[in-house]
Amino acid sequence: MVDETKAGSGGKTISERDAEWTPKPYVSGEARVRGDNSVFDPNLNKPKVEGPKAFITGWPVWHSRSPLVHGHWLKTLGIDGAYIRQGIPPEEFAAFLDALRDGGFAGGNVTIPHKEAAFRGVERRDGAAEAIGAVNTIWFEDGVMVGGNTDAYGFAANLDERLEGWDKAGNAVVIGAGGAARAVIHALLERGVGHVFVVNRTVSRAENLVRDFGPKLSAHGEDERDDLLAIADLLVNTAPVPEKDPEVPDWFPVKLPDLSMMKPDAMVTDIVYSPLMTPTLLGAEKAGLRHCDGLGMLLHQAVPGFERWFGARPDVTEELRTLVLRDLGVSP
């Protein structure tokens, strides 16, 4: 039998001391001590660089692949700069924006849940941000903080590269009516797609998009999905992939959406890139339809921001795609 009693513990065993231990209460982001070198200081252990500095902020932000993408471009182009994560809780985001100039940042990217707050917080917005109602890229022009949105650009550039002819679609069906759908719809309309049918479980959310984007849109419930897919030239899924049911074993076959009613020359894409082959894309593959994944949207949307902050326009290459795929645990 092992004697758990330790010297200096008052004769108590480890188990007894553990039973008496009370964890300290959680301290919210608003109340916690910041200060230099605090473990909550977003600047702690950040690299010291001589060149321009940019960021990606969100809450959480540890999972973002953007530092991998921008870090690759900095190295490839030989630029002395840095692109770093800045995990900022929502209650501190306004103060973070106010301190950007003092922090020496040339600008940065904004992700969930701060895109709408950034839209409100910048001093000027570009046309895409105004249309989409969210900001994902920030930079400075003559001392003015400008907010833009590159998601629509990234979506279109990805399809230009991997789904030739997508912008000739007469009818497009968009599944989902969230913030990502707004960027997709903006891109579709900018490139001249004839009509966009928005399908969402909550029809009122789809109706909000019709109100904002005009007569080339119509709102529909999920009960109309199959009839709309039968006339669609392009299907875009913007809805997140549902979490796997832990009760379902890994070997159990995944139920794929039935896309057999779609025209043989119809095209399918998904803005989700993890997993790379979503149920929607697997359904397209099963139906023999042309399709492309959403990873290219992530890569292409990063290009305009990098050019603004670091002064050089990077290329989206197969080398970069392979780098991110490996980070996702996918074999190219």
Residue frames relative to the residue before (quaternion, step in Angstrom):
aa qw qx qy qz dx dy dz
M 1.0000 0.0000 0.0000 0.0000 0.00 0.00 0.00
V 0.3686 -0.7412 0.5206 0.2092 3.60 -0.90 0.94
D 0.3255 -0.7292 0.5706 0.1920 3.56 -0.93 0.96
E 0.2525 -0.8114 0.5139 0.1170 3.58 -0.46 1.25
T 0.4823 0.6867 -0.4368 0.3240 3.60 1.24 -0.22
K 0.1305 -0.7999 0.5844 0.0406 3.57 -0.85 1.02
A 0.5696 -0.5917 0.4489 0.3519 3.54 -1.17 0.67
G 0.8091 0.2656 -0.1978 0.4854 3.55 -1.06 0.75
S 0.6024 0.5781 -0.3596 0.4167 3.60 1.22 0.16
G 0.5413 -0.6325 0.4036 0.3796 3.58 1.26 0.21
G 0.6480 -0.5504 0.3165 0.4207 3.56 1.18 0.49
K 0.5537 0.6172 -0.3948 0.3957 3.60 1.25 0.06
T 0.4788 -0.6527 0.5020 0.3046 3.51 -1.13 0.62
I 0.6660 -0.4773 0.3815 0.4279 3.56 -1.30 0.28
S 0.6489 0.5261 -0.3216 0.4457 3.60 0.91 -0.86
E 0.6583 0.5060 -0.3127 0.4613 3.58 0.98 -0.82
R 0.6608 0.4961 -0.3129 0.4684 3.58 0.97 -0.82
D 0.6278 0.5362 -0.3333 0.4552 3.59 1.04 -0.79
A 0.6558 0.5265 -0.3122 0.4419 3.57 0.97 -0.82
E 0.6967 0.4659 -0.2703 0.4738 3.58 1.15 -0.59
W 0.5519 0.6448 -0.3902 0.3569 3.57 1.24 -0.36
T 0.1228 -0.7815 0.6097 0.0488 3.56 -0.93 0.94
P 0.3784 -0.7377 0.4995 0.2513 3.64 -0.61 1.03
K 0.5146 -0.6212 0.4890 0.3320 3.55 -1.15 0.63
P 0.5445 -0.6260 0.4326 0.3528 3.61 -1.01 0.70
Y 0.5811 -0.5828 0.4424 0.3562 3.55 -1.20 0.64
V 0.2337 -0.7541 0.6003 0.1278 3.56 -0.99 0.90
S 0.4139 -0.7336 0.4801 0.2451 3.57 -0.60 1.12
G 0.6664 -0.5099 0.3670 0.4015 3.55 -1.26 0.40
E 0.6469 0.5377 -0.3223 0.4342 3.56 1.09 -0.70
A 0.7623 0.4098 -0.2013 0.4586 3.58 0.98 -0.85
R 0.5968 0.6230 -0.3760 0.3382 3.60 1.06 -0.59
V 0.5598 -0.5942 0.4634 0.3447 3.54 -1.22 0.55
R 0.2546 -0.7463 0.5932 0.1621 3.58 -0.91 0.92
G 0.2290 0.8369 -0.4822 0.1214 3.57 -0.05 -1.26
D 0.6204 -0.5362 0.4216 0.3871 3.53 -1.27 0.45
N 0.8598 0.1142 -0.1240 0.4820 3.53 -1.03 0.97
S 0.3556 0.6862 -0.5372 0.3379 3.59 1.16 0.43
V 0.5493 -0.6091 0.4397 0.3660 3.61 -1.06 0.61
F 0.6703 0.4686 -0.2987 0.4919 3.58 1.26 -0.31
D 0.4795 0.6646 -0.4419 0.3649 3.59 1.28 0.01
P 0.3834 -0.7560 0.4731 0.2402 3.65 -0.49 1.09
N 0.6596 0.5074 -0.3160 0.4557 3.59 1.22 -0.32
L 0.4334 0.7171 -0.4541 0.3029 3.59 1.29 -0.08
N 0.8658 0.0573 -0.0802 0.4907 3.55 -0.98 1.00
K 0.3935 0.6996 -0.5048 0.3175 3.60 1.12 0.52
P 0.5635 -0.6354 0.3970 0.3481 3.61 -0.96 0.75
K 0.3693 -0.6944 0.5729 0.2307 3.55 -1.17 0.70
V 0.0341 0.8110 -0.5804 0.0655 3.57 -0.64 1.09
E 0.4637 -0.6718 0.5079 0.2753 3.52 -1.24 0.55
G 0.7067 0.4828 -0.2561 0.4493 3.58 1.07 -0.75
P 0.7676 -0.3537 0.2583 0.4680 3.57 -1.29 -0.21
K 0.2126 -0.7786 0.5859 0.0731 3.51 -1.20 0.68
A 0.0199 -0.7880 0.6151 -0.0154 3.59 -0.94 0.95
F 0.2685 -0.7851 0.5484 0.1038 3.57 -1.26 0.38
I 0.1885 -0.6793 0.6772 0.2108 3.48 -1.47 0.05
T 0.0245 -0.8130 0.5817 -0.0086 3.57 -0.73 1.04
G 0.2020 0.7318 -0.6306 0.1612 3.50 -1.16 0.78
W 0.2170 -0.7604 0.5880 0.1700 3.59 -1.25 -0.17
P 0.4364 -0.4033 -0.7476 0.2965 1.52 -0.39 2.49
V 0.2669 -0.7717 0.5535 0.1639 3.56 -1.30 0.14
W 0.4202 0.7425 -0.4463 0.2702 3.59 1.30 -0.08
H 0.6852 0.5175 -0.2810 0.4286 3.60 1.13 -0.69
S 0.4825 0.7081 -0.4252 0.2916 3.61 1.23 -0.29
R 0.3210 -0.7379 0.5637 0.1860 3.57 -1.03 0.84
S 0.4141 0.7388 -0.4577 0.2706 3.61 1.23 -0.08
P 0.6407 0.5095 -0.3604 0.4473 3.67 0.89 -0.70
L 0.6107 0.5406 -0.3479 0.4623 3.59 1.10 -0.65
V 0.6701 0.5055 -0.2932 0.4577 3.57 0.93 -0.94
H 0.7287 0.4281 -0.2479 0.4736 3.59 0.72 -1.06
G 0.6083 0.5490 -0.3501 0.4539 3.58 1.10 -0.65
H 0.6269 0.5294 -0.3274 0.4685 3.58 1.05 -0.76
W 0.6762 0.4850 -0.2988 0.4672 3.58 0.91 -0.88
L 0.6230 0.5348 -0.3474 0.4529 3.62 0.95 -0.77
K 0.6793 0.4822 -0.2858 0.4737 3.56 0.94 -0.91
T 0.6728 0.5155 -0.2984 0.4388 3.58 0.88 -0.97
L 0.7444 0.3959 -0.2085 0.4957 3.58 0.99 -0.88
G 0.4328 -0.7334 0.4375 0.2887 3.59 1.27 -0.02
I 0.3963 0.7207 -0.4727 0.3164 3.58 1.07 0.76
D 0.3352 -0.7188 0.5746 0.2020 3.56 -0.93 0.95
G 0.3896 0.6913 -0.5113 0.3300 3.55 0.02 1.31
A 0.2634 -0.7592 0.5721 0.1642 3.55 -1.29 0.00
Y 0.0967 -0.7459 0.6567 0.0554 3.52 -1.22 0.66
I 0.0115 0.8573 -0.5061 0.0935 3.56 -0.31 1.26
R 0.5118 -0.6200 0.5011 0.3202 3.54 -1.29 0.45
Q 0.0446 -0.7646 0.6427 0.0167 3.54 -1.11 0.80
G 0.1372 -0.8081 0.5704 0.0529 3.57 -0.09 1.28
I 0.0470 0.8175 -0.5656 0.0980 3.57 -0.36 1.27
P 0.3603 -0.7271 0.5351 0.2350 3.63 -0.66 1.02
P 0.6754 -0.5410 0.3098 0.3939 3.61 -1.08 0.65
E 0.6806 0.5076 -0.3102 0.4276 3.60 0.91 -0.82
E 0.7087 0.4259 -0.2617 0.4978 3.61 1.25 -0.25
F 0.4537 0.7349 -0.4368 0.2516 3.60 1.22 -0.16
A 0.6344 0.5356 -0.3441 0.4385 3.61 0.92 -0.82
A 0.6608 0.4916 -0.3029 0.4795 3.58 0.97 -0.84
F 0.6044 0.5589 -0.3453 0.4506 3.58 1.09 -0.70
L 0.6562 0.5008 -0.3082 0.4729 3.59 0.95 -0.87
D 0.6498 0.5350 -0.3157 0.4380 3.56 0.94 -0.89
A 0.7363 0.4295 -0.2216 0.4735 3.58 1.08 -0.74
L 0.3815 0.7654 -0.4675 0.2236 3.62 1.23 -0.03
R 0.6628 0.5073 -0.3208 0.4477 3.58 0.87 -0.92
D 0.6801 0.4890 -0.2919 0.4618 3.58 0.91 -0.91
G 0.6565 0.5273 -0.3100 0.4414 3.57 1.16 -0.57
G 0.4908 -0.7016 0.4063 0.3190 3.58 1.27 -0.03
F 0.4361 0.7071 -0.4584 0.3159 3.58 1.18 0.37
A 0.3979 -0.6808 0.5631 0.2471 3.54 -1.14 0.75
G 0.7149 -0.3286 0.2272 0.5739 3.56 1.29 -0.39
G 0.0896 -0.8163 0.5677 0.0580 3.54 -1.20 -0.32
N 0.5353 -0.6029 0.4925 0.3277 3.49 -1.41 -0.10
V 0.2046 -0.7600 0.6092 0.0974 3.53 -1.21 0.66
T 0.0271 -0.7999 0.5995 0.0025 3.56 -0.86 0.95
I 0.7844 -0.3274 0.2338 0.4721 3.56 -1.34 -0.06
P 0.6585 -0.2296 -0.7144 -0.0570 1.62 -1.88 1.69
H 0.4769 0.7474 -0.3676 0.2808 3.61 1.23 0.34
K 0.4382 0.7427 -0.4515 0.2292 3.63 1.18 -0.17
E 0.6826 0.4655 -0.2933 0.4811 3.59 0.95 -0.81
A 0.6264 0.5241 -0.3351 0.4698 3.60 1.06 -0.72
A 0.6345 0.5124 -0.3273 0.4772 3.59 1.04 -0.72
F 0.5925 0.5663 -0.3526 0.4516 3.58 1.08 -0.74
R 0.7075 0.4427 -0.2519 0.4898 3.58 0.97 -0.86
G 0.7341 0.5018 -0.2346 0.3929 3.57 1.02 -0.78
V 0.6131 0.5500 -0.3706 0.4293 3.61 1.13 -0.44
E 0.5450 -0.6435 0.4407 0.3076 3.55 -1.28 0.39
R 0.7871 0.0382 -0.0220 0.6152 3.58 1.20 -0.48
R 0.1826 -0.7933 0.5741 0.0880 3.59 -1.12 0.66
D 0.4329 -0.6736 0.5201 0.2973 3.57 -1.14 0.56
G 0.7332 -0.4599 0.2820 0.4141 3.57 -1.30 0.24
A 0.6438 0.5269 -0.3292 0.4467 3.58 0.99 -0.80
A 0.6504 0.5094 -0.3148 0.4673 3.58 0.96 -0.86
E 0.6364 0.5265 -0.3267 0.4593 3.58 0.98 -0.82
A 0.6926 0.4812 -0.2815 0.4577 3.59 0.91 -0.90
I 0.7278 0.4358 -0.2342 0.4748 3.57 0.96 -0.88
G 0.3662 -0.7600 0.4648 0.2689 3.57 1.16 -0.59
A 0.7210 0.3368 -0.2335 0.5588 3.57 1.20 0.49
V 0.2682 -0.7451 0.5929 0.1464 3.55 -1.23 0.60
N 0.0487 -0.8034 0.5925 0.0344 3.58 -0.90 0.91
T 0.7536 0.2668 -0.1670 0.5771 3.60 1.29 -0.09
I 0.0867 -0.7958 0.5992 0.0049 3.56 -0.92 1.00
W 0.1060 0.7653 -0.6314 0.0655 3.56 -1.08 0.78
F 0.4242 -0.6889 0.5279 0.2585 3.56 -1.32 0.12
E 0.0411 -0.7602 0.6481 0.0219 3.54 -1.12 0.83
D 0.8250 -0.1256 0.0276 0.5503 3.57 -0.49 1.25
G 0.7418 -0.4307 0.2129 0.4680 3.55 0.95 0.93
V 0.6019 0.5479 -0.3564 0.4588 3.59 1.30 -0.08
M 0.3696 -0.7256 0.5371 0.2201 3.58 -0.89 0.96
V 0.0936 -0.8127 0.5751 -0.0068 3.56 -0.55 1.24
G 0.1741 -0.7786 0.5954 0.0949 3.55 -1.07 0.82
G 0.0391 -0.7967 0.6032 0.0039 3.55 -0.96 0.87
N 0.2601 -0.7311 0.5970 0.2036 3.53 -1.32 0.03
T 0.1433 -0.8264 0.5438 0.0299 3.56 -0.57 1.20
D 0.4085 0.7355 -0.4661 0.2736 3.61 1.25 0.05
A 0.6521 0.5034 -0.3238 0.4652 3.60 0.93 -0.83
Y 0.6236 0.5291 -0.3262 0.4742 3.58 1.01 -0.83
G 0.6815 0.4995 -0.2919 0.4482 3.58 0.85 -0.97
F 0.6260 0.5367 -0.3288 0.4605 3.57 1.03 -0.81
A 0.7021 0.4696 -0.2723 0.4608 3.58 0.80 -1.02
A 0.6596 0.5156 -0.3150 0.4470 3.60 0.93 -0.86
N 0.6256 0.5327 -0.3372 0.4595 3.58 1.04 -0.72
L 0.6950 0.4582 -0.2791 0.4787 3.59 0.91 -0.90
D 0.5757 0.5671 -0.3767 0.4528 3.59 1.10 -0.60
E 0.7069 0.4699 -0.2531 0.4641 3.55 1.00 -0.88
R 0.8445 0.2549 -0.0652 0.4665 3.58 0.84 -0.97
L 0.7779 0.2360 -0.1445 0.5642 3.61 1.20 -0.19
E 0.1125 -0.8533 0.5076 0.0400 3.53 0.67 1.20
G 0.7929 0.3012 -0.2460 0.4691 3.55 -0.99 0.94
W 0.3980 0.7465 -0.4635 0.2635 3.60 1.26 -0.01
D 0.7061 0.4825 -0.2692 0.4429 3.58 1.00 -0.82
K 0.5609 0.5573 -0.4080 0.4563 3.58 1.27 0.24
A 0.4034 0.7448 -0.4533 0.2776 3.58 1.30 0.01
G 0.3516 -0.7202 0.5586 0.2137 3.56 -0.96 0.89
N 0.7940 0.1194 -0.0366 0.5950 3.54 1.03 -0.88
A 0.0470 -0.7807 0.6230 0.0082 3.56 -0.87 1.00
V 0.1938 -0.7486 0.6230 0.1177 3.55 -1.09 0.80
V 0.1145 -0.7754 0.6199 0.0378 3.55 -0.84 1.06
I 0.2115 -0.7666 0.5964 0.1090 3.56 -0.75 1.08
G 0.7450 0.3184 -0.2733 0.5185 3.56 -0.68 1.15
A 0.1389 -0.8080 0.5707 0.0452 3.56 -1.15 0.67
G 0.3977 0.7256 -0.4701 0.3071 3.58 1.11 0.66
G 0.7977 -0.2999 0.2215 0.4740 3.54 -1.29 -0.36
A 0.6418 0.5245 -0.3292 0.4524 3.59 0.99 -0.78
A 0.6184 0.5492 -0.3435 0.4450 3.58 1.05 -0.74
R 0.6102 0.5620 -0.3546 0.4314 3.59 1.04 -0.71
A 0.6595 0.4956 -0.3101 0.4726 3.60 0.96 -0.84
V 0.6461 0.5189 -0.3159 0.4620 3.58 0.97 -0.85
I 0.6671 0.5014 -0.3049 0.4589 3.59 0.88 -0.94
H 0.6211 0.5353 -0.3429 0.4583 3.59 0.99 -0.79
A 0.6661 0.4948 -0.3036 0.4683 3.59 0.94 -0.87
L 0.6457 0.5303 -0.3253 0.4427 3.59 0.92 -0.87
L 0.6995 0.4643 -0.2745 0.4688 3.57 0.87 -0.94
E 0.6279 0.5438 -0.3342 0.4454 3.59 1.02 -0.77
R 0.7425 0.3991 -0.2195 0.4911 3.57 1.06 -0.74
G 0.6255 -0.6356 0.3074 0.3321 3.57 1.23 0.35
V 0.2984 0.7382 -0.5457 0.2612 3.61 1.13 0.46
G 0.5584 -0.6836 0.3635 0.2979 3.57 -0.83 1.03
H 0.7990 -0.1166 0.1247 0.5766 3.59 0.66 -1.08
V 0.2032 -0.7732 0.5931 0.0952 3.56 -1.07 0.82
F 0.1645 -0.7663 0.6177 0.0640 3.55 -0.73 1.15
V 0.1595 -0.7992 0.5758 0.0655 3.59 -0.54 1.17
V 0.1019 -0.8019 0.5886 0.0113 3.57 -0.64 1.17
N 0.1518 0.7875 -0.5804 0.1409 3.56 -0.71 1.07
R 0.5947 -0.5863 0.4144 0.3618 3.54 -1.12 0.69
T 0.7298 0.2808 -0.1791 0.5970 3.56 1.07 -0.82
V 0.3193 -0.8034 0.4689 0.1807 3.57 -0.12 1.29
S 0.5934 0.5899 -0.3754 0.3987 3.61 1.04 -0.65
R 0.6234 0.5276 -0.3457 0.4621 3.61 1.08 -0.62
A 0.6410 0.4995 -0.3176 0.4887 3.57 1.05 -0.73
E 0.6251 0.5399 -0.3302 0.4570 3.58 1.07 -0.72
N 0.5932 0.5586 -0.3640 0.4511 3.61 1.11 -0.59
L 0.6462 0.5090 -0.3195 0.4704 3.59 1.04 -0.74
V 0.6142 0.5347 -0.3420 0.4689 3.58 1.04 -0.75
R 0.6411 0.5285 -0.3153 0.4586 3.56 0.97 -0.86
D 0.7325 0.4476 -0.2412 0.4527 3.59 0.91 -0.93
F 0.7911 0.3499 -0.1651 0.4738 3.61 0.98 -0.82
G 0.5905 -0.6610 0.3358 0.3187 3.60 1.19 -0.09
P 0.8067 -0.3947 0.2126 0.3851 3.53 -1.42 -0.02
K 0.5977 0.5594 -0.3856 0.4256 3.63 1.15 -0.18
L 0.6496 0.4577 -0.3141 0.5195 3.58 1.32 0.14
S 0.0001 -0.7553 0.6527 0.0601 3.54 -1.32 0.36
A 0.3700 -0.7495 0.5214 0.1718 3.55 -1.11 0.78
H 0.0003 0.8147 -0.5763 0.0639 3.56 -0.94 0.94
G 0.4353 -0.6730 0.5359 0.2652 3.52 -1.26 0.53
E 0.6912 -0.4947 0.3304 0.4103 3.56 -1.27 0.25
D 0.5754 0.6015 -0.3820 0.4015 3.60 1.16 -0.44
E 0.6873 0.4601 -0.2758 0.4898 3.60 1.26 -0.38
R 0.3804 0.7866 -0.4395 0.2085 3.55 1.29 -0.20
D 0.7183 0.4651 -0.2829 0.4332 3.61 0.63 -1.06
D 0.6408 0.5216 -0.3286 0.4575 3.60 0.98 -0.78
L 0.6685 0.4890 -0.2972 0.4750 3.58 1.03 -0.77
L 0.6347 0.5300 -0.3357 0.4512 3.59 1.00 -0.77
A 0.6098 0.5779 -0.3501 0.4144 3.60 1.09 -0.63
I 0.7515 0.3379 -0.2081 0.5271 3.61 1.16 -0.50
A 0.5005 0.6921 -0.4021 0.3298 3.59 1.30 -0.04
D 0.2975 -0.7140 0.6047 0.1897 3.53 -1.19 0.70
L 0.7898 0.1101 -0.0350 0.6023 3.56 1.21 -0.56
L 0.1142 -0.7652 0.6311 0.0556 3.56 -1.00 0.92
V 0.0457 -0.7835 0.6197 0.0021 3.57 -0.86 1.01
N 0.1594 -0.7771 0.6015 0.0939 3.57 -0.70 1.05
T 0.0650 -0.7973 0.5997 0.0208 3.58 -0.82 1.03
A 0.5161 0.6452 -0.4188 0.3769 3.59 1.27 -0.06
P 0.5187 -0.6494 0.4463 0.3318 3.61 -0.97 0.74
V 0.5329 -0.5995 0.4859 0.3472 3.54 -1.23 0.49
P 0.4676 -0.6914 0.4608 0.3016 3.63 -0.71 0.97
E 0.5590 -0.5891 0.4638 0.3540 3.55 -1.16 0.63
K 0.5128 -0.6419 0.4728 0.3185 3.57 -1.05 0.76
D 0.4527 -0.6657 0.5244 0.2774 3.57 -0.98 0.87
P 0.3948 -0.7506 0.4695 0.2458 3.64 -0.50 1.11
E 0.6157 0.5581 -0.3459 0.4357 3.59 1.23 -0.39
V 0.6427 0.5117 -0.3244 0.4689 3.59 1.25 -0.37
P 0.4140 -0.7282 0.4807 0.2595 3.64 -0.62 1.02
D 0.6422 -0.5660 0.3678 0.3634 3.56 -1.19 0.64
W 0.6734 0.5134 -0.3062 0.4350 3.59 1.04 -0.67
F 0.5333 0.6427 -0.4123 0.3640 3.59 1.23 -0.33
P 0.4849 -0.6935 0.4376 0.3040 3.65 -0.76 0.95
V 0.4347 -0.6864 0.5247 0.2543 3.55 -1.06 0.85
K 0.3876 -0.7072 0.5380 0.2454 3.57 -0.93 0.88
L 0.1970 -0.8075 0.5501 0.0809 3.56 -0.54 1.18
P 0.5413 -0.5933 0.4663 0.3710 3.59 -1.11 0.54
D 0.4110 -0.7024 0.5269 0.2453 3.56 -1.00 0.82
L 0.0234 -0.8085 0.5872 -0.0311 3.57 -0.59 1.20
S 0.3327 0.7891 -0.4667 0.2209 3.57 1.28 0.30
M 0.6251 0.5509 -0.3483 0.4294 3.62 1.18 -0.41
M 0.5501 0.6325 -0.4001 0.3704 3.61 1.21 -0.24
K 0.6037 -0.5720 0.4207 0.3624 3.55 -1.20 0.60
P 0.6105 -0.5990 0.3675 0.3652 3.63 -0.98 0.73
D 0.7387 0.3926 -0.2318 0.4964 3.60 1.08 -0.65
A 0.4082 0.7099 -0.4771 0.3189 3.62 1.25 0.23
M 0.2845 -0.7578 0.5701 0.1408 3.56 -1.23 0.58
V 0.1646 -0.7921 0.5857 0.0488 3.55 -1.16 0.70
T 0.0722 0.7787 -0.6225 0.0311 3.57 -1.07 0.76
D 0.1884 -0.7499 0.6257 0.1029 3.53 -1.31 0.43
I 0.3870 -0.7383 0.4951 0.2450 3.59 -0.87 0.86
V 0.5371 0.5997 -0.4073 0.4313 3.61 1.27 -0.21
Y 0.1266 -0.8121 0.5642 0.0780 3.62 -0.95 0.79
S 0.7457 0.2440 -0.2040 0.5855 3.59 1.26 0.06
P 0.3949 -0.2907 -0.8115 0.3179 1.58 -0.72 2.41
L 0.6027 -0.5847 0.3996 0.3676 3.55 -1.15 0.62
M 0.7500 0.2426 -0.1477 0.5973 3.58 0.94 -0.90
T 0.1771 -0.8073 0.5598 0.0599 3.55 -0.15 1.33
P 0.6835 -0.4509 0.3446 0.4592 3.62 -1.20 0.16
T 0.6244 0.5420 -0.3437 0.4452 3.62 1.01 -0.75
L 0.6954 0.4599 -0.2807 0.4756 3.59 0.90 -0.88
L 0.6186 0.5229 -0.3459 0.4736 3.58 1.07 -0.66
G 0.6268 0.5267 -0.3249 0.4734 3.56 1.11 -0.73
A 0.6383 0.5157 -0.3163 0.4761 3.58 1.06 -0.78
E 0.6402 0.5244 -0.3174 0.4631 3.56 0.99 -0.85
K 0.6534 0.5153 -0.3066 0.4620 3.57 0.96 -0.88
A 0.7123 0.4405 -0.2480 0.4868 3.59 1.06 -0.78
G 0.4890 -0.6939 0.4124 0.3305 3.60 1.29 0.00
L 0.4487 0.6999 -0.4405 0.3386 3.59 1.18 0.57
R 0.5351 -0.5881 0.4912 0.3557 3.57 -1.17 0.56
H 0.0806 0.8088 -0.5731 0.1042 3.57 -0.89 0.91
C 0.0549 -0.7781 0.6213 0.0743 3.55 -1.29 0.30
D 0.4952 -0.6770 0.4718 0.2719 3.54 -1.16 0.73
G 0.5959 -0.6266 0.4014 0.3019 3.55 -1.34 0.20
L 0.4127 0.7300 -0.4766 0.2640 3.60 1.21 -0.01
G 0.6379 0.5522 -0.3316 0.4222 3.59 0.97 -0.81
M 0.5805 0.5680 -0.3799 0.4429 3.60 1.12 -0.55
L 0.6364 0.5192 -0.3205 0.4718 3.59 0.98 -0.85
L 0.7005 0.4814 -0.2777 0.4477 3.59 0.85 -0.95
H 0.7135 0.4582 -0.2695 0.4564 3.59 0.82 -0.96
Q 0.6390 0.5298 -0.3573 0.4281 3.63 0.96 -0.68
A 0.6232 0.5635 -0.3353 0.4262 3.59 1.20 -0.42
V 0.5399 0.6786 -0.3863 0.3144 3.59 1.17 -0.55
P 0.7070 0.4687 -0.3154 0.4254 3.68 0.64 -0.97
G 0.6428 0.5248 -0.3329 0.4479 3.60 0.97 -0.75
F 0.6387 0.5285 -0.3272 0.4536 3.58 0.90 -0.91
E 0.6612 0.5153 -0.3114 0.4476 3.56 0.92 -0.90
R 0.6631 0.5048 -0.3097 0.4579 3.59 0.98 -0.78
W 0.7320 0.4435 -0.2489 0.4533 3.60 0.87 -0.90
F 0.8203 0.2796 -0.1022 0.4883 3.57 0.88 -0.95
G 0.5067 -0.7246 0.3805 0.2709 3.60 1.27 0.12
A 0.7144 0.3374 -0.2651 0.5527 3.60 1.18 0.37
R 0.3586 -0.7376 0.5283 0.2196 3.58 -0.99 0.80
P 0.2581 -0.7975 0.5262 0.1430 3.61 -0.54 1.13
D 0.4025 -0.6923 0.5433 0.2521 3.55 -1.31 0.30
V 0.3442 -0.6783 0.6035 0.2391 3.54 -1.18 0.66
T 0.0178 -0.8337 0.5479 -0.0669 3.55 -0.33 1.30
E 0.6393 -0.5010 0.4114 0.4137 3.54 -1.32 0.21
E 0.5814 0.5756 -0.3722 0.4384 3.58 1.13 -0.59
L 0.6672 0.4816 -0.2958 0.4852 3.58 0.97 -0.87
R 0.6362 0.5292 -0.3298 0.4543 3.58 0.92 -0.86
T 0.6560 0.5096 -0.3047 0.4659 3.58 0.95 -0.89
L 0.6208 0.5515 -0.3339 0.4460 3.59 1.02 -0.82
V 0.6992 0.4516 -0.2713 0.4832 3.59 0.88 -0.93
L 0.6216 0.5417 -0.3488 0.4456 3.59 0.98 -0.75
R 0.6508 0.5069 -0.3169 0.4681 3.58 0.96 -0.81
D 0.6358 0.5201 -0.3222 0.4706 3.56 1.06 -0.73
L 0.6633 0.4785 -0.2879 0.4981 3.57 1.18 -0.60
G 0.4913 -0.6720 0.4197 0.3617 3.57 1.28 -0.18
V 0.5303 0.6071 -0.4057 0.4308 3.55 1.24 0.55
S 0.3651 -0.7180 0.5437 0.2358 3.57 -0.89 0.88
P 0.4621 -0.6986 0.4692 0.2797 3.61 -0.74 1.03
